[in-house]
Amino acid sequence: MKHAAVLTVFRRVTRCYRRSLLPLAASAVSFAFVTGVAVAQPVALPSGPAQTQPAAPASLNVDILYLGRQYDEPPPLSLVDKVVTDQGIQGARIALLENAQTGRFVNQNYHLSEMILPLDADFKAKARAALATHKLIITDLEKDDLLALADMPEAKDAIIFDIRTSDDGLRQEQCRSNVFHFLPNTAMRTDALAQYLVWKHWPNWLLVSGKQPADIAYADDVKQSAHKFGAKVVDERFYTYAAGSRRTDTGHQQVQQQLPLVTQSAPPYDVVFVADESQVFGEYMPYRTWDPRPVVGTAGLIATAWARAYEEQGGTQLQNRFERKVGRIMTERDYSAWLGIRAFGEAILRTDTIQPVPLRTYLLSDRFGVAGYKSESMNFRKWDQQLRQPVLLTSARDLVSVSPQEGFLNPNYLTDTLGFDQPESKCHFK
């Protein structure tokens, strides 16, 4: 028993000395036995050359640039929604804290440089100056500015994460090899809705569109989605009325008179598909159609990357974490910015480098995946660098479904049934 006690104490003392990093070996400790208890006594060590500790590995300093502009954005069409002026950047800040927490364990230090330029600033000059020191960039930019940035010679070897646009052209003819896209593009959104409508056996659609270019582009995607999944646009109407004041006493009367006329005398249809990217009339469409029909598209049932009504797959934790720190709900752009920072963190963690070339190779490899609380690891399509992801279908207050829907198959990824699969891609990287 005494020998067992001695062995136990010996092991404990040895562990303590190892943890304190003292250059002692077990043989350098003698024991005196007093009443059956082992007591450790220090023993003088022979003099010799000083022992040196191995140098700690160098820290990897990661500085990510958040580049945006102060665009004039229309206020929400619904008076219930608050005007939010800090979309995107708040999601990036939350994600950076998460990256930094993980980075401490692997000697990686994260920093976010924020550059949100006013509209009257010299965007190209400021962007070129930033590119001199930053190659990992989150962009909260509209299409023209994003292309101007991507085409700068200084950005040739940069990695640009687009967290704002849904423009199909940026994934098709105007794609760029240094730009990765995080929001679902418009074709992904209309496909997500189309799959659900076909699954519900609601294949006949009345399309009501605005006149702005973005509205026309959305309407074109609706028609393409109908053709792709075997549905039919039975008629197309246009909203041409001038929008009145939403804050006058008679605002609802004006809308109540206009919208039934837009949908009157249409061929038989199952749903009204609204194409109102400009947010002029779509919010008014539910409950005001000539026939009692559901409304989908840019209003009513919408397709989105993120919504407050979504709390599945651990989404509750992200929603609550964001609201505690920011004091408001997480918007879709907040989510895509959060996802962009997390994608950088995941790639840098796995490769232990901030060099753009190996990072880009890893981002496009089958080994890359980023978790986004959507039940699956998400990665990029190699042919247009669009992030594969499930798309949420939500009403104003509820999660209705998630696409891709059951029964819509793809030989590689089910999410490739949404948007442009490789055979449909027109992207030739510049």
NUFI-822938 format. One record per residue (C-alpha): y, z, x; residue number from 1. Coordinates in nm, 2 decimals, decimal comma, always signed. Each point is the difference from the previous one (the first is absolute). Example, Ala and Ser with C-alpha at 12.3 -4.5 7.8 and 13.67 -1.06 7.14 Angstrom:
% NUFI-822938
{{-0,45 +0,78 +1,23} 1}
{{+0,34 -0,07 +0,14} 2}
//
This chain:
% NUFI-822938
{{+0,00 +0,00 +0,00} 1}
{{+0,23 +0,09 +0,29} 2}
{{-0,06 -0,34 +0,15} 3}
{{+0,08 -0,17 -0,33} 4}
{{+0,33 +0,19 -0,03} 5}
{{+0,09 -0,09 +0,36} 6}
{{-0,07 -0,37 -0,06} 7}
{{+0,21 +0,00 -0,32} 8}
{{+0,30 +0,16 +0,18} 9}
{{-0,04 -0,23 +0,29} 10}
{{+0,02 -0,30 -0,23} 11}
{{+0,31 +0,14 -0,17} 12}
{{+0,18 +0,07 +0,32} 13}
{{-0,09 -0,35 +0,14} 14}
{{+0,14 -0,16 -0,31} 15}
{{+0,32 +0,20 +0,02} 16}
{{+0,05 -0,10 +0,36} 17}
{{-0,06 -0,36 -0,07} 18}
{{+0,25 +0,00 -0,28} 19}
{{+0,27 +0,15 +0,22} 20}
{{-0,07 -0,27 +0,26} 21}
{{-0,04 +0,25 +0,28} 22}
{{-0,20 -0,14 +0,29} 23}
{{-0,27 +0,25 -0,02} 24}
{{-0,37 -0,06 -0,01} 25}
{{-0,25 +0,22 -0,17} 26}
{{-0,13 +0,10 +0,34} 27}
{{+0,34 +0,15 +0,09} 28}
{{-0,03 +0,28 -0,26} 29}
{{-0,19 +0,32 +0,07} 30}
{{-0,11 +0,25 -0,26} 31}
{{-0,01 +0,37 +0,01} 32}
{{-0,24 +0,16 -0,25} 33}
{{+0,14 +0,32 -0,16} 34}
{{-0,21 +0,16 -0,27} 35}
{{-0,17 -0,33 -0,07} 36}
{{+0,33 -0,20 -0,05} 37}
{{+0,10 -0,28 +0,23} 38}
{{+0,36 +0,02 +0,13} 39}
{{+0,15 -0,30 +0,18} 40}
{{+0,16 +0,08 +0,34} 41}
{{+0,21 -0,26 +0,19} 42}
{{-0,13 -0,10 +0,33} 43}
{{+0,22 -0,13 +0,29} 44}
{{-0,05 -0,38 +0,05} 45}
{{-0,02 -0,14 +0,34} 46}
{{+0,31 -0,17 +0,12} 47}
{{+0,00 -0,38 +0,01} 48}
{{+0,20 -0,30 -0,09} 49}
{{+0,20 +0,02 -0,33} 50}
{{-0,18 -0,15 -0,30} 51}
{{+0,21 -0,25 -0,20} 52}
{{-0,03 -0,07 -0,37} 53}
{{-0,04 -0,35 -0,13} 54}
{{+0,33 -0,16 -0,12} 55}
{{+0,05 -0,01 -0,38} 56}
{{-0,02 -0,35 -0,14} 57}
{{+0,34 -0,16 -0,05} 58}
{{+0,15 +0,01 -0,35} 59}
{{+0,02 -0,32 -0,20} 60}
{{+0,35 -0,02 -0,16} 61}
{{+0,01 -0,21 -0,31} 62}
{{+0,34 -0,11 -0,14} 63}
{{-0,01 -0,20 -0,32} 64}
{{+0,31 -0,17 -0,13} 65}
{{+0,08 +0,00 -0,37} 66}
{{+0,24 -0,29 -0,06} 67}
{{+0,16 -0,06 -0,34} 68}
{{+0,32 -0,11 -0,17} 69}
{{+0,21 +0,15 -0,28} 70}
{{-0,06 -0,27 -0,26} 71}
{{+0,17 +0,00 -0,34} 72}
{{-0,28 +0,09 -0,23} 73}
{{+0,02 -0,02 -0,38} 74}
{{-0,03 +0,34 -0,18} 75}
{{-0,32 +0,07 -0,19} 76}
{{-0,01 -0,18 -0,33} 77}
{{-0,12 +0,32 -0,17} 78}
{{+0,27 +0,27 -0,02} 79}
{{-0,28 +0,26 +0,05} 80}
{{-0,06 -0,11 +0,36} 81}
{{+0,23 +0,15 +0,26} 82}
{{+0,17 -0,22 +0,26} 83}
{{-0,17 +0,05 +0,33} 84}
{{+0,18 -0,09 +0,32} 85}
{{-0,25 +0,11 +0,27} 86}
{{-0,31 -0,19 -0,10} 87}
{{-0,23 -0,08 +0,29} 88}
{{+0,15 +0,21 +0,27} 89}
{{-0,12 +0,33 -0,16} 90}
{{-0,35 -0,13 +0,00} 91}
{{+0,02 -0,09 +0,37} 92}
{{+0,13 +0,35 +0,08} 93}
{{-0,29 +0,17 -0,18} 94}
{{-0,25 -0,22 +0,18} 95}
{{+0,16 +0,06 +0,34} 96}
{{-0,05 +0,37 -0,05} 97}
{{-0,37 -0,06 -0,07} 98}
{{-0,04 -0,23 +0,30} 99}
{{+0,17 +0,26 +0,22} 100}
{{-0,23 +0,27 -0,12} 101}
{{-0,30 -0,20 +0,10} 102}
{{+0,16 -0,12 +0,32} 103}
{{+0,04 +0,35 +0,14} 104}
{{-0,38 +0,02 +0,04} 105}
{{-0,02 -0,32 +0,20} 106}
{{+0,32 +0,03 +0,20} 107}
{{+0,19 -0,26 -0,20} 108}
{{+0,37 +0,07 -0,09} 109}
{{+0,15 -0,18 -0,30} 110}
{{+0,37 -0,08 -0,07} 111}
{{+0,16 -0,21 -0,27} 112}
{{+0,33 -0,18 +0,08} 113}
{{+0,18 -0,08 -0,32} 114}
{{+0,24 -0,30 -0,02} 115}
{{+0,12 -0,08 -0,35} 116}
{{+0,29 -0,24 +0,03} 117}
{{+0,28 -0,07 -0,25} 118}
{{+0,02 -0,35 -0,14} 119}
{{+0,32 -0,08 +0,19} 120}
{{-0,16 +0,09 +0,34} 121}
{{-0,10 -0,27 +0,25} 122}
{{-0,37 +0,01 -0,09} 123}
{{-0,12 -0,24 +0,27} 124}
{{+0,19 +0,17 +0,28} 125}
{{-0,11 +0,35 -0,10} 126}
{{-0,36 -0,12 -0,04} 127}
{{-0,01 -0,16 +0,34} 128}
{{+0,13 +0,31 +0,16} 129}
{{-0,27 +0,21 -0,17} 130}
{{-0,27 -0,24 +0,11} 131}
{{+0,09 +0,06 +0,36} 132}
{{-0,15 +0,35 -0,03} 133}
{{-0,23 -0,01 -0,30} 134}
{{-0,31 -0,22 -0,06} 135}
{{-0,15 +0,20 -0,29} 136}
{{+0,21 -0,06 -0,31} 137}
{{-0,01 +0,10 -0,37} 138}
{{+0,23 -0,24 -0,18} 139}
{{+0,17 +0,08 -0,34} 140}
{{+0,15 -0,35 -0,01} 141}
{{+0,03 -0,28 -0,26} 142}
{{-0,15 -0,34 +0,07} 143}
{{+0,28 -0,18 +0,19} 144}
{{+0,07 +0,30 +0,23} 145}
{{-0,37 +0,05 +0,06} 146}
{{-0,04 -0,36 +0,11} 147}
{{+0,31 +0,02 +0,22} 148}
{{-0,14 +0,30 +0,17} 149}
{{-0,35 -0,14 +0,05} 150}
{{+0,13 -0,33 +0,14} 151}
{{+0,21 +0,17 +0,28} 152}
{{-0,13 -0,07 +0,35} 153}
{{+0,02 +0,37 +0,06} 154}
{{-0,24 +0,07 -0,28} 155}
{{-0,27 -0,24 +0,12} 156}
{{-0,22 +0,28 +0,13} 157}
{{+0,10 +0,26 -0,26} 158}
{{-0,21 +0,13 -0,29} 159}
{{+0,20 -0,01 -0,32} 160}
{{-0,13 +0,19 -0,31} 161}
{{+0,17 -0,14 -0,32} 162}
{{+0,01 +0,28 -0,26} 163}
{{+0,24 -0,16 -0,25} 164}
{{-0,08 -0,35 -0,10} 165}
{{-0,26 -0,15 -0,24} 166}
{{+0,11 -0,36 +0,05} 167}
{{-0,30 -0,24 +0,00} 168}
{{+0,17 -0,24 +0,25} 169}
{{+0,00 +0,27 +0,27} 170}
{{-0,38 +0,00 -0,03} 171}
{{-0,02 -0,38 -0,03} 172}
{{+0,21 -0,27 +0,15} 173}
{{+0,26 +0,24 +0,15} 174}
{{-0,25 +0,24 +0,16} 175}
{{+0,07 +0,14 +0,35} 176}
{{-0,26 +0,12 +0,25} 177}
{{+0,20 +0,31 +0,09} 178}
{{+0,04 +0,12 -0,36} 179}
{{-0,25 +0,21 -0,20} 180}
{{+0,05 +0,06 -0,38} 181}
{{-0,07 +0,32 -0,18} 182}
{{+0,11 -0,05 -0,36} 183}
{{-0,22 -0,21 -0,23} 184}
{{+0,15 -0,35 -0,02} 185}
{{+0,09 -0,14 -0,34} 186}
{{-0,33 -0,20 -0,03} 187}
{{-0,20 +0,32 +0,06} 188}
{{+0,19 +0,17 -0,28} 189}
{{-0,05 -0,28 -0,25} 190}
{{-0,36 -0,03 +0,10} 191}
{{-0,05 +0,37 -0,05} 192}
{{+0,14 -0,02 -0,35} 193}
{{-0,19 -0,32 -0,08} 194}
{{-0,33 +0,16 +0,09} 195}
{{+0,06 +0,29 -0,23} 196}
{{+0,11 -0,22 -0,29} 197}
{{-0,31 -0,22 +0,04} 198}
{{-0,22 +0,31 +0,03} 199}
{{+0,16 +0,12 -0,33} 200}
{{-0,07 -0,35 -0,16} 201}
{{+0,37 -0,06 -0,05} 202}
{{+0,02 -0,35 +0,16} 203}
{{+0,29 -0,16 -0,20} 204}
{{+0,35 +0,08 +0,14} 205}
{{+0,35 -0,06 -0,12} 206}
{{+0,21 -0,03 +0,32} 207}
{{+0,37 +0,11 -0,03} 208}
{{+0,20 -0,06 +0,31} 209}
{{+0,35 +0,05 +0,13} 210}
{{+0,20 -0,28 +0,17} 211}
{{+0,04 +0,15 +0,35} 212}
{{-0,20 -0,15 +0,29} 213}
{{-0,20 +0,32 +0,04} 214}
{{-0,09 -0,01 -0,37} 215}
{{-0,11 -0,37 +0,02} 216}
{{-0,21 +0,08 +0,30} 217}
{{-0,17 +0,29 -0,19} 218}
{{-0,06 -0,22 -0,30} 219}
{{-0,16 -0,27 +0,23} 220}
{{-0,24 +0,27 +0,13} 221}
{{-0,09 +0,10 -0,36} 222}
{{-0,10 -0,36 -0,07} 223}
{{-0,20 -0,02 +0,32} 224}
{{-0,18 +0,33 -0,09} 225}
{{-0,08 -0,13 -0,34} 226}
{{-0,16 -0,31 +0,15} 227}
{{-0,18 +0,20 +0,26} 228}
{{-0,17 +0,24 -0,24} 229}
{{-0,05 -0,22 -0,31} 230}
{{+0,29 +0,12 -0,21} 231}
{{+0,27 -0,21 -0,17} 232}
{{+0,38 +0,01 -0,03} 233}
{{+0,03 -0,12 -0,36} 234}
{{+0,38 -0,04 +0,02} 235}
{{+0,29 +0,08 +0,23} 236}
{{+0,34 +0,13 -0,12} 237}
{{+0,32 +0,09 +0,19} 238}
{{+0,24 +0,28 -0,05} 239}
{{+0,34 -0,16 +0,00} 240}
{{+0,22 +0,26 -0,16} 241}
{{+0,28 +0,18 +0,19} 242}
{{-0,09 +0,36 +0,05} 243}
{{+0,23 +0,24 -0,18} 244}
{{+0,10 +0,35 +0,09} 245}
{{-0,28 +0,25 -0,02} 246}
{{+0,23 +0,29 -0,05} 247}
{{+0,19 -0,11 -0,31} 248}
{{-0,09 +0,13 -0,34} 249}
{{-0,13 -0,34 -0,12} 250}
{{-0,19 -0,10 +0,32} 251}
{{-0,34 +0,05 -0,17} 252}
{{+0,10 -0,21 -0,30} 253}
{{+0,08 -0,30 +0,22} 254}
{{-0,33 +0,02 +0,17} 255}
{{-0,18 +0,06 -0,33} 256}
{{+0,14 -0,33 -0,13} 257}
{{-0,06 -0,21 +0,31} 258}
{{-0,35 +0,07 +0,11} 259}
{{-0,19 -0,07 -0,32} 260}
{{+0,16 -0,35 +0,00} 261}
{{-0,13 -0,06 +0,35} 262}
{{-0,36 +0,06 -0,11} 263}
{{+0,03 -0,15 -0,36} 264}
{{-0,23 -0,28 -0,12} 265}
{{-0,22 +0,00 +0,31} 266}
{{-0,36 -0,12 +0,00} 267}
{{-0,26 +0,28 -0,04} 268}
{{+0,00 +0,22 +0,31} 269}
{{-0,15 +0,33 +0,11} 270}
{{+0,27 +0,13 +0,23} 271}
{{+0,36 -0,07 +0,11} 272}
{{+0,02 -0,06 +0,37} 273}
{{+0,35 +0,08 +0,12} 274}
{{+0,15 -0,15 +0,32} 275}
{{+0,32 +0,19 +0,06} 276}
{{+0,02 +0,08 +0,37} 277}
{{+0,38 +0,02 -0,04} 278}
{{-0,03 +0,30 -0,24} 279}
{{+0,22 -0,15 -0,27} 280}
{{-0,21 +0,02 -0,32} 281}
{{-0,36 +0,09 +0,07} 282}
{{+0,03 +0,37 -0,07} 283}
{{+0,12 -0,09 -0,35} 284}
{{-0,29 -0,21 -0,10} 285}
{{-0,26 +0,26 -0,11} 286}
{{+0,02 +0,08 -0,38} 287}
{{+0,25 -0,29 -0,06} 288}
{{-0,23 -0,31 +0,00} 289}
{{-0,03 -0,20 -0,32} 290}
{{-0,38 +0,07 -0,02} 291}
{{-0,14 +0,34 +0,09} 292}
{{-0,14 -0,07 +0,35} 293}
{{-0,04 +0,19 +0,33} 294}
{{+0,25 -0,08 +0,28} 295}
{{-0,10 -0,05 +0,36} 296}
{{+0,15 -0,14 +0,32} 297}
{{+0,32 +0,14 +0,15} 298}
{{+0,03 +0,23 -0,30} 299}
{{-0,24 +0,19 -0,23} 300}
{{-0,33 +0,00 +0,20} 301}
{{+0,10 -0,08 +0,36} 302}
{{-0,19 -0,05 +0,32} 303}
{{+0,12 +0,22 +0,29} 304}
{{-0,11 +0,14 +0,33} 305}
{{+0,09 +0,36 -0,10} 306}
{{+0,12 +0,19 -0,30} 307}
{{+0,06 +0,36 -0,09} 308}
{{-0,27 -0,02 -0,27} 309}
{{-0,26 -0,05 +0,27} 310}
{{-0,18 +0,31 +0,13} 311}
{{-0,35 -0,11 +0,07} 312}
{{-0,19 -0,01 +0,33} 313}
{{+0,21 +0,29 +0,14} 314}
{{+0,33 -0,17 -0,10} 315}
{{+0,11 +0,33 -0,15} 316}
{{+0,05 +0,15 +0,35} 317}
{{+0,22 -0,29 +0,11} 318}
{{+0,21 +0,01 -0,32} 319}
{{+0,05 +0,38 +0,03} 320}
{{+0,07 -0,01 +0,37} 321}
{{+0,26 -0,27 -0,05} 322}
{{+0,17 +0,18 -0,29} 323}
{{+0,01 +0,33 +0,18} 324}
{{+0,18 -0,15 +0,30} 325}
{{+0,22 -0,26 -0,16} 326}
{{+0,07 +0,14 -0,35} 327}
{{-0,09 -0,31 -0,20} 328}
{{-0,30 -0,22 -0,08} 329}
{{-0,15 -0,24 +0,25} 330}
{{+0,09 -0,36 -0,08} 331}
{{-0,20 -0,31 +0,09} 332}
{{+0,23 -0,07 +0,30} 333}
{{-0,04 +0,36 +0,12} 334}
{{-0,37 -0,05 -0,01} 335}
{{+0,00 -0,33 +0,19} 336}
{{+0,22 +0,16 +0,27} 337}
{{-0,22 +0,30 +0,02} 338}
{{-0,30 -0,23 +0,03} 339}
{{+0,17 -0,20 +0,28} 340}
{{+0,06 +0,30 +0,21} 341}
{{-0,35 +0,13 -0,06} 342}
{{-0,14 -0,34 +0,10} 343}
{{+0,19 +0,01 +0,33} 344}
{{-0,13 +0,36 +0,06} 345}
{{-0,36 -0,10 -0,07} 346}
{{+0,01 -0,30 +0,23} 347}
{{+0,17 +0,19 +0,28} 348}
{{-0,24 +0,29 -0,04} 349}
{{-0,30 -0,23 +0,05} 350}
{{+0,14 -0,22 +0,28} 351}
{{+0,21 +0,27 +0,18} 352}
{{+0,27 -0,27 +0,07} 353}
{{+0,33 -0,11 -0,13} 354}
{{-0,02 -0,35 +0,15} 355}
{{+0,04 -0,26 -0,28} 356}
{{-0,28 -0,24 +0,12} 357}
{{-0,29 +0,24 -0,01} 358}
{{+0,14 +0,17 -0,31} 359}
{{+0,02 -0,33 -0,19} 360}
{{-0,35 -0,09 +0,11} 361}
{{-0,13 +0,33 -0,14} 362}
{{+0,20 -0,02 -0,32} 363}
{{-0,17 -0,34 -0,08} 364}
{{-0,35 +0,12 +0,10} 365}
{{-0,27 +0,12 -0,22} 366}
{{+0,03 +0,34 +0,16} 367}
{{+0,34 +0,07 -0,15} 368}
{{+0,04 +0,18 -0,33} 369}
{{+0,27 +0,22 -0,14} 370}
{{-0,06 +0,25 -0,28} 371}
{{+0,24 -0,02 -0,29} 372}
{{-0,15 +0,22 -0,28} 373}
{{-0,15 -0,30 -0,17} 374}
{{-0,38 +0,07 +0,05} 375}
{{-0,04 -0,24 +0,29} 376}
{{+0,12 -0,07 +0,35} 377}
{{+0,26 -0,28 +0,00} 378}
{{+0,04 -0,27 +0,26} 379}
{{+0,18 -0,33 +0,06} 380}
{{-0,09 -0,36 -0,09} 381}
{{-0,01 -0,20 +0,32} 382}
{{+0,13 -0,32 -0,16} 383}
{{+0,33 +0,14 -0,13} 384}
{{+0,01 +0,37 +0,12} 385}
{{+0,03 +0,13 -0,35} 386}
{{-0,14 +0,35 -0,05} 387}
{{-0,31 +0,00 -0,22} 388}
{{+0,03 +0,27 -0,27} 389}
{{-0,09 +0,09 -0,36} 390}
{{+0,29 -0,05 -0,24} 391}
{{+0,09 +0,26 -0,26} 392}
{{+0,06 -0,10 -0,36} 393}
{{+0,24 +0,25 -0,16} 394}
{{+0,21 +0,05 -0,30} 395}
{{+0,32 +0,21 +0,02} 396}
{{-0,20 +0,33 -0,03} 397}
{{-0,37 -0,08 +0,07} 398}
{{-0,24 -0,17 +0,23} 399}
{{-0,18 -0,26 -0,21} 400}
{{-0,24 -0,16 +0,25} 401}
{{-0,04 -0,11 +0,37} 402}
{{-0,07 -0,35 +0,11} 403}
{{-0,22 -0,18 +0,11} 404}
{{-0,19 +0,04 -0,32} 405}
{{-0,37 +0,03 -0,03} 406}
{{-0,18 -0,33 +0,00} 407}
{{+0,25 -0,19 +0,22} 408}
{{-0,18 -0,07 +0,32} 409}
{{+0,07 -0,12 +0,35} 410}
{{-0,25 -0,05 +0,29} 411}
{{+0,21 +0,21 +0,24} 412}
{{+0,25 +0,24 -0,17} 413}
{{+0,04 +0,06 -0,37} 414}
{{+0,37 +0,04 +0,06} 415}
{{+0,01 -0,36 +0,12} 416}
{{-0,03 -0,10 -0,37} 417}
{{+0,37 +0,10 -0,02} 418}
{{+0,25 -0,24 +0,14} 419}
{{-0,07 -0,27 +0,26} 420}
{{-0,36 +0,00 +0,14} 421}
{{-0,05 -0,20 +0,32} 422}
{{-0,09 -0,33 -0,16} 423}
{{+0,33 +0,02 -0,21} 424}
{{+0,22 +0,10 +0,29} 425}
{{+0,28 -0,23 +0,12} 426}
{{+0,10 +0,22 +0,28} 427}
{{+0,02 -0,16 +0,35} 428}
{{+0,15 +0,26 +0,23} 429}
{{+0,32 -0,08 +0,18} 430}
//
